[in-house]
């Protein structure tokens, strides 16, 4: 588990199941988060995603990358 604080957190995307990517809502299950950002190296820009939406490729968590996520209260990320 990764302990996260209220506010912005830079978190790694890891999988103990060997998945290549995962929906952001599933990856951040159990956390009170309001927005996330990932960096797209193809477009050289940050891509924003929010919870409870039909996340397209910008909302997919790619294992091996890092993401900024904003939490409204502290919690534990369990990959």
C-alpha positions as CSV (number, residue, x, y, z in Angstrom):
1,X,0.0,0.0,0.0
2,X,1.1,3.6,-0.7
3,X,0.1,6.2,1.9
4,X,-1.2,9.4,0.2
5,X,-1.9,12.8,1.8
6,X,-4.7,15.3,1.3
7,X,-3.9,17.4,-1.7
8,X,-1.7,16.6,-4.7
9,X,0.3,13.3,-4.8
10,X,2.6,12.0,-7.4
11,X,1.9,8.3,-7.5
12,X,3.4,5.4,-9.5
13,X,1.2,3.1,-11.5
14,X,2.1,-0.5,-10.5
15,X,0.3,-3.8,-10.8
16,X,0.8,-7.0,-8.9
17,X,-1.4,-8.7,-11.4
18,X,0.7,-7.9,-14.4
19,X,-1.9,-5.6,-16.1
20,X,-0.7,-3.3,-18.8
21,X,-3.2,-0.5,-18.0
22,X,-6.3,0.1,-15.9
23,X,-9.2,2.5,-15.7
24,X,-8.5,5.3,-13.3
25,X,-11.7,4.7,-11.4
26,X,-10.6,1.1,-10.7
27,X,-7.0,2.0,-9.9
28,X,-7.9,4.7,-7.4
29,X,-10.8,2.7,-5.8
30,X,-11.3,3.6,-2.1
31,X,-9.7,7.1,-2.5
32,X,-11.5,10.4,-2.4
33,X,-9.9,11.9,-5.5
34,X,-11.2,14.7,-7.8
35,X,-8.7,15.0,-10.6
36,X,-5.7,13.3,-12.1
37,X,-3.0,14.3,-14.6
38,X,-0.8,12.1,-16.7
39,X,1.9,13.2,-19.1
40,X,1.6,12.2,-22.8
41,X,5.0,12.0,-24.4
42,X,3.5,11.8,-27.9
43,X,1.8,15.1,-27.6
44,X,4.2,16.6,-25.1
45,X,1.3,17.7,-22.9
46,X,-0.5,16.8,-19.6
47,X,-3.8,15.1,-20.0
48,X,-6.4,15.6,-17.3
49,X,-9.0,13.0,-16.1
50,X,-11.7,13.0,-13.4
51,X,-13.5,10.2,-11.5
52,X,-16.7,8.5,-12.6
53,X,-16.4,9.3,-16.3
54,X,-16.0,7.1,-19.3
55,X,-12.3,7.5,-19.3
56,X,-10.8,7.3,-22.8
57,X,-7.1,6.8,-23.4
58,X,-6.3,9.9,-21.4
59,X,-8.0,8.3,-18.3
60,X,-6.3,5.0,-18.5
61,X,-3.6,4.4,-16.0
62,X,-0.6,2.9,-17.8
63,X,1.5,0.7,-15.6
64,X,5.0,2.0,-15.3
65,X,4.1,5.6,-15.5
66,X,3.5,8.2,-12.8
67,X,0.4,10.3,-12.2
68,X,-0.5,13.4,-10.3
69,X,-3.8,12.9,-8.3
70,X,-5.6,15.3,-6.0
71,X,-7.2,13.8,-2.9
72,X,-9.8,15.5,-0.7
73,X,-8.6,13.4,2.2
74,X,-5.7,11.2,3.0
75,X,-5.9,7.5,2.0
76,X,-4.0,4.4,1.0
77,X,-3.5,3.3,-2.6
78,X,-3.5,-0.4,-2.9
79,X,-2.3,-1.4,-6.3
